[in-house]
Structure formats: structure tokens, C-alpha cells
Amino acid sequence: MRLFVTGGAGFIGSNFVRMAIDGRLPGLEDAHITVFDALTYSGTLTNLERVKDSPRFSFVQGDIRDSSAVRESLPGHEAIVHFAAESHVDRSVNDSRIFVETNVVGTQTLLDQAMALDIPRFVHISTDEVYGSIDSGSWDENEPLLPNSPYSASKAASDLLVRSYHVTHGLNASITRCSNNYGPHHFPEKVIPLFVTNLLDGKKVPLYGDGENIRDWLHVDDHCRGIGLVLQNGRPGEVYNIGGGTELSNSDLTRLLLDATQKDDSFIERVADRKGHDRRYSVDIAKITSELGYSPQVDFTEGLADVVQWYRNNRWWWEPLKERAGL
């Protein structure tokens, strides 16, 4: 299978590419992958260093909003796996324009080119944040979309576009919605890598509000395994939630990271809560489990320890990124 992977130099996309090229995604051991990435601030070729010389890998620097660039690179591929997105909520609160341009217009551009070039398969990677906030229980895939941030609103809009191209044009498209990912190569503006790298440098970590916002944590390897299952066997027009099964408050997560880096509570800096900060996310994964056999495999305690150690060992990767981003 020849895969066109947008955003494949970013955190989750590059992990999917590395796993596929390494033969760690069942059914995709022989996949040939073209990464199509604009290399904005959060995408870096260092994420693809290990696979760059593989005969099954190629890279094109391009913007998903550029229909000519997409049209030139896309022919000959059998599936689009669409990771490319602006994804940092704080940035969307300050300036939402690029989120609409990339997440909505960029997705529409890909959908149009997929139709024009008869691409047989389209998998759109989305987020649980499109559902909004839930006080108790878990969302299944039939829940209404009630996004609360400009980021999640732009992702919800892109989800609906993908669905519309399936219904209107018959595009063989599926959507995945994941919970919060963690793992190596995570850009250090997000909470786990930001907190870990700050603590490794002896700096405080900014904890929003009362710290009791709850997230379900999903190792990026498990997420990519779920995407691989949906790509190969997901039903056209369907949505699949992918979760990790470990719910933690931000306060509890912070204390785990303090323990892992041998720091105490004096390294916590309480900051004003973020505007529109969702209280809790939780996805029901019964559908992808029953239909496709998905289950999370990475134990959170072990996975988090591995991530902390990865950041200890790879300052060469994250220090330049934090410096450029002013973090």
C-alpha cells in the first residue's frame, strides 16, 4: 500500500511513519510512505531521521492548503492518512486564523484532490476535544459535537467536511478521535513534554487553575496501532474513538512528573485558568474494540517513565525547539 501521510514530521504523524517503516503496524509492514509536511514550528525532520534512508520512505515539503502542491505529489497513492493540523489550544485562543486555514481549508483541499485523483481511501485524524466537556461517563461516537475552543471548533468543522464528502461524493473516508497523546518526540509546548523539560532544567511548571481538569492519556504507539486498524478495516463514513483508559487530573499528572524528576511541590506555579478550559474528556472505545480488535497495550506507568527517560537522553532534540519557540 502506498500511503500519503500529511503532517508526518509532527509528533503523532512521525510516530505512525516510524512504526510503519519499522514493521510495527500489522498489515502495513510493506507500506511505502510519502510524508507531506510544511515543516512549520512543530514539525521537524529530526523526527524522521531514523527512517529517512528507507527505500519505502520519501518526503515532500508542502502545505496542505496548496492545491497545486497536493495535486503534484498525490497521484499513485492508495490512501491519505491526514494528521496535518494546528493543534495547540493556547495558540488558538490567541489567534485562531491559522487554525481555520490549516484545519478547515487544508482538509477541504485534500478532500477535493482525493476526489479528483480517485484516491481509494481517506483517514482523518481528529480529537476527542470536538465533543466538548463531559462531567461523568464517556462519549461514544454518536455524541453531538460541542467544541469549546477555536482549535476544537476547527477540528469539528474538518470532521464534518470529511463526513460530507463521504455522504455527498461517496469518498471512502473514516474519522478517528483520540484522547490526549503522550510519547517521545512530543513538541515541548504540550503539557507532559513542557513539564518534564522544565523540571529537568530546574524550572517551575505552570499548572492551570485548580489543577482538577481531567484527561484520558493514550500512548502514541497505541494511537498509531488504532489508526492502522481503521485504515485497513474501518467502515466508510464511520467515526472511531481511540482512548488509552488512564484518566488523571492535571494535578495528579503533575505530581507523577515531579516524582519522576525528583522534584517537590515547590516547583508548581499556579497560573490563571485558560479561557474555555474543558473540565473533563473521556471517550468510549467499545466500537473500535468490538469491530477492529483494538485495545491499549502500553501501561501508563511504564509509558510515562519511558517518556521521562527519553527527554533526559535527548536534550539535543528538545533544547533547540524550546529555544526557537521561546518556551
C-alpha positions as CSV (number, residue, x, y, z in Angstrom):
1,M,0.0,0.0,0.0
2,R,1.2,3.5,-0.9
3,L,0.3,6.0,1.9
4,F,0.3,9.8,1.6
5,V,0.8,10.9,5.2
6,T,0.1,14.6,5.9
7,G,1.8,16.1,8.9
8,G,4.2,13.1,9.0
9,A,7.0,15.2,10.5
10,G,5.0,16.1,13.6
11,F,4.6,14.2,16.8
12,I,1.9,11.6,16.1
13,G,2.4,11.5,12.3
14,S,6.1,10.8,12.6
15,N,5.4,8.1,15.1
16,F,3.0,6.4,12.7
17,V,5.6,6.6,9.9
18,R,8.4,5.2,12.1
19,M,6.2,2.3,13.3
20,A,5.1,1.5,9.7
21,I,8.6,1.6,8.3
22,D,9.9,-0.5,11.2
23,G,7.2,-3.1,10.6
24,R,5.4,-2.5,13.9
25,L,2.0,-1.8,12.4
26,P,0.4,-5.2,11.4
27,G,-0.7,-5.3,7.8
28,L,1.4,-2.3,6.9
29,E,4.9,-3.9,7.0
30,D,5.3,-3.4,3.3
31,A,3.7,0.1,3.1
32,H,5.5,2.8,1.0
33,I,5.1,6.2,2.7
34,T,5.3,9.7,1.3
35,V,5.3,12.3,4.1
36,F,3.8,15.6,3.0
37,D,4.6,18.3,5.6
38,A,5.0,22.1,5.6
39,L,7.6,21.9,8.4
40,T,6.0,24.6,10.5
41,Y,7.3,25.3,14.0
42,S,6.2,21.9,15.4
43,G,7.3,19.6,12.5
44,T,10.9,18.7,12.2
45,L,12.9,16.3,10.0
46,T,14.7,15.1,13.1
47,N,11.5,13.1,13.9
48,L,12.2,11.1,10.7
49,E,15.9,10.8,10.9
50,R,15.7,7.0,11.6
51,V,13.7,6.2,8.5
52,K,15.0,8.8,6.0
53,D,17.1,6.2,4.2
54,S,14.5,3.5,3.9
55,P,13.5,2.7,0.2
56,R,9.9,2.7,1.4
57,F,10.1,6.3,2.6
58,S,10.0,9.7,0.7
59,F,9.5,13.2,1.9
60,V,7.8,16.2,0.2
61,Q,7.8,19.6,1.8
62,G,4.4,21.1,1.1
63,D,1.4,22.8,2.6
64,I,-2.0,21.1,2.6
65,R,-3.6,24.4,1.7
66,D,-1.7,24.5,-1.6
67,S,-3.9,22.5,-4.1
68,S,-1.1,22.5,-6.8
69,A,1.4,21.0,-4.4
70,V,-1.0,18.4,-3.3
71,R,-2.1,17.6,-6.8
72,E,1.6,17.2,-7.9
73,S,2.5,14.8,-5.1
74,L,-0.6,12.8,-4.5
75,P,-1.0,10.6,-7.7
76,G,-0.1,7.0,-7.3
77,H,-1.1,6.7,-3.6
78,E,-3.8,4.4,-2.4
79,A,-4.6,6.2,0.9
80,I,-4.3,9.5,2.6
81,V,-3.7,9.4,6.3
82,H,-4.4,13.0,7.4
83,F,-2.5,14.1,10.5
84,A,-1.6,17.7,9.5
85,A,-3.2,20.2,11.8
86,E,-2.6,23.2,14.1
87,S,-3.3,21.6,17.5
88,H,-2.2,23.8,20.4
89,V,-5.3,25.1,22.2
90,D,-3.5,28.1,23.8
91,R,-2.3,29.3,20.4
92,S,-5.9,29.1,19.1
93,V,-7.2,31.2,21.9
94,N,-4.7,34.0,21.0
95,D,-5.1,33.8,17.2
96,S,-7.5,31.3,15.5
97,R,-6.9,32.3,11.9
98,I,-4.2,29.7,11.1
99,F,-6.3,27.0,12.8
100,V,-9.2,27.7,10.4
101,E,-6.9,28.0,7.4
102,T,-5.0,24.8,8.1
103,N,-7.5,22.5,9.8
104,V,-10.6,23.5,7.7
105,V,-9.3,24.8,4.3
106,G,-6.4,22.4,4.3
107,T,-8.7,19.5,4.9
108,Q,-11.1,20.7,2.2
109,T,-8.1,20.9,-0.3
110,L,-7.1,17.4,0.5
111,L,-10.7,16.1,0.1
112,D,-11.0,17.8,-3.3
113,Q,-7.8,16.4,-4.6
114,A,-8.6,12.9,-3.2
115,M,-11.8,13.0,-5.3
116,A,-10.2,14.5,-8.4
117,L,-7.4,11.8,-8.4
118,D,-9.6,8.9,-7.3
119,I,-7.7,8.1,-4.1
120,P,-9.3,4.9,-2.8
121,R,-9.0,5.6,1.0
122,F,-9.0,8.7,3.3
123,V,-8.4,8.5,7.1
124,H,-8.9,11.8,9.0
125,I,-7.2,12.1,12.4
126,S,-9.2,14.1,14.9
127,T,-9.6,14.6,18.6
128,D,-11.9,14.0,21.5
129,E,-12.0,17.7,22.1
130,V,-14.7,18.1,19.4
131,Y,-17.2,16.7,21.8
132,G,-16.6,19.5,24.4
133,S,-16.6,18.6,28.1
134,I,-18.2,15.8,30.0
135,D,-18.8,15.7,33.7
136,S,-19.3,11.9,34.0
137,G,-19.4,8.9,31.8
138,S,-17.8,8.7,28.4
139,W,-18.7,9.8,24.9
140,D,-19.5,7.3,22.2
141,E,-19.2,8.2,18.5
142,N,-22.9,9.3,18.3
143,E,-22.4,12.3,20.7
144,P,-23.1,15.7,19.2
145,L,-20.1,17.9,18.5
146,L,-19.9,20.8,21.0
147,P,-16.4,22.2,20.8
148,N,-15.4,24.9,23.2
149,S,-12.1,26.3,21.9
150,P,-11.2,27.7,18.4
151,Y,-8.9,24.7,18.0
152,S,-11.5,22.1,18.7
153,A,-14.1,24.1,16.6
154,S,-11.8,24.0,13.6
155,K,-11.3,20.2,14.1
156,A,-15.0,19.7,14.4
157,A,-15.5,21.6,11.2
158,S,-13.0,19.4,9.4
159,D,-14.7,16.3,10.7
160,L,-18.0,17.4,9.3
161,L,-16.3,18.2,5.9
162,V,-14.9,14.7,5.8
163,R,-18.3,13.2,6.6
164,S,-19.9,15.4,3.9
165,Y,-17.6,14.1,1.2
166,H,-18.4,10.6,2.1
167,V,-22.2,11.2,2.0
168,T,-22.2,13.5,-1.0
169,H,-19.4,12.1,-3.1
170,G,-19.1,8.5,-1.8
171,L,-15.5,9.1,-0.6
172,N,-14.2,6.1,1.3
173,A,-13.4,8.1,4.4
174,S,-13.2,7.3,8.1
175,I,-12.5,9.6,11.1
176,T,-10.6,8.8,14.3
177,R,-11.0,10.8,17.5
178,C,-8.2,10.3,20.1
179,S,-7.7,11.2,23.7
180,N,-4.6,13.0,24.9
181,N,-1.4,11.5,23.5
182,Y,1.9,11.2,25.2
183,G,5.2,9.8,24.0
184,P,8.7,10.7,22.7
185,H,9.2,13.4,20.1
186,H,6.2,15.4,21.5
187,F,6.7,19.1,20.8
188,P,7.6,20.8,24.2
189,E,4.7,23.2,24.3
190,K,2.3,20.5,25.3
191,V,1.8,19.7,29.0
192,I,3.9,16.5,29.5
193,P,7.0,17.5,27.5
194,L,6.8,21.1,28.8
195,F,6.6,20.0,32.4
196,V,9.3,17.3,32.0
197,T,11.8,19.5,30.3
198,N,11.1,22.4,32.7
199,L,11.7,20.1,35.6
200,L,14.8,18.6,34.1
201,D,16.1,22.2,33.9
202,G,15.1,23.1,37.4
203,K,12.3,25.4,36.3
204,K,8.8,25.6,37.6
205,V,5.8,24.2,35.8
206,P,2.6,26.3,35.1
207,L,-0.5,24.5,36.5
208,Y,-3.8,26.0,35.3
209,G,-6.5,26.9,37.7
210,D,-7.2,24.4,40.4
211,G,-5.5,21.6,38.5
212,E,-8.5,19.4,38.6
213,N,-9.2,19.2,34.8
214,I,-9.2,15.5,33.8
215,R,-7.8,13.9,30.7
216,D,-7.6,10.4,29.4
217,W,-4.0,9.6,28.4
218,L,-3.1,7.5,25.4
219,H,0.4,6.4,24.4
220,V,1.2,7.5,20.9
221,D,2.1,3.9,19.9
222,D,-1.4,2.7,20.9
223,H,-2.9,5.6,19.0
224,C,-1.0,4.7,15.8
225,R,-2.0,1.0,16.2
226,G,-5.6,2.1,16.3
227,I,-5.2,4.3,13.2
228,G,-3.6,1.3,11.4
229,L,-6.7,-0.8,12.2
230,V,-9.1,1.9,11.0
231,L,-7.1,2.5,7.8
232,Q,-7.3,-1.2,6.8
233,N,-10.6,-2.3,8.2
234,G,-12.6,0.7,9.3
235,R,-16.0,1.2,7.7
236,P,-16.5,4.1,5.2
237,G,-18.2,7.0,6.8
238,E,-17.7,5.8,10.3
239,V,-16.1,7.5,13.3
240,Y,-13.9,5.6,15.7
241,N,-12.8,6.8,19.2
242,I,-9.3,5.8,20.3
243,G,-8.6,6.1,24.0
244,G,-5.9,5.0,26.5
245,G,-8.0,4.2,29.5
246,T,-6.0,6.2,32.1
247,E,-7.8,9.3,33.4
248,L,-5.8,11.7,35.5
249,S,-6.4,15.2,36.8
250,N,-3.7,17.7,35.8
251,S,-2.7,17.9,39.5
252,D,-2.2,14.1,39.7
253,L,-0.2,14.1,36.5
254,T,2.0,17.0,37.7
255,R,2.8,15.1,40.9
256,L,3.8,12.0,38.9
257,L,6.1,14.1,36.8
258,L,7.5,15.8,40.0
259,D,8.2,12.3,41.4
260,A,9.8,11.1,38.2
261,T,12.2,14.1,38.1
262,Q,12.9,14.1,41.9
263,K,11.2,17.5,42.4
264,D,8.7,18.7,45.0
265,D,5.6,20.8,45.1
266,S,7.6,24.0,45.3
267,F,8.2,23.6,41.5
268,I,4.4,24.1,40.9
269,E,3.4,27.6,39.8
270,R,-0.3,28.2,39.9
271,V,-1.5,30.3,36.9
272,A,-4.8,31.7,35.9
273,D,-7.0,29.1,34.2
274,R,-7.2,29.0,30.4
275,K,-10.2,30.6,28.7
276,G,-12.9,28.0,27.9
277,H,-10.8,25.2,29.6
278,D,-12.7,21.9,29.2
279,R,-13.2,20.2,32.6
280,R,-13.0,16.5,31.5
281,Y,-12.6,14.4,28.4
282,S,-13.4,10.7,28.3
283,V,-14.1,8.5,25.2
284,D,-15.9,5.2,25.0
285,I,-13.7,2.8,22.9
286,A,-16.3,-0.1,22.7
287,K,-16.8,0.4,18.9
288,I,-13.2,0.2,17.8
289,T,-12.6,-2.7,20.3
290,S,-15.6,-4.8,19.1
291,E,-15.3,-4.0,15.4
292,L,-11.5,-3.9,14.9
293,G,-10.0,-5.6,17.9
294,Y,-8.3,-2.5,19.4
295,S,-7.1,-2.3,22.9
296,P,-4.4,-0.1,24.5
297,Q,-1.2,-2.1,25.1
298,V,1.2,0.4,26.8
299,D,0.9,0.5,30.6
300,F,0.7,4.2,31.6
301,T,3.2,3.9,34.5
302,E,5.8,2.3,32.3
303,G,5.0,4.5,29.3
304,L,5.4,7.7,31.3
305,A,8.7,6.5,32.8
306,D,10.0,5.8,29.3
307,V,8.9,9.2,28.1
308,V,10.7,11.0,31.0
309,Q,13.8,9.0,30.3
310,W,13.6,9.8,26.6
311,Y,13.6,13.5,27.4
312,R,16.6,13.0,29.7
313,N,18.5,11.3,27.0
314,N,17.6,13.6,24.1
315,R,18.3,17.2,25.0
316,W,19.8,17.6,21.6
317,W,16.2,17.2,20.2
318,W,14.2,19.4,22.5
319,E,16.5,22.2,23.6
320,P,16.7,23.9,20.2
321,L,12.9,23.5,19.8
322,K,12.2,25.2,23.1
323,E,14.7,28.0,22.3
324,R,13.1,28.7,18.9
325,A,9.6,28.7,20.4
326,G,10.6,30.9,23.3
327,L,9.4,28.3,25.9
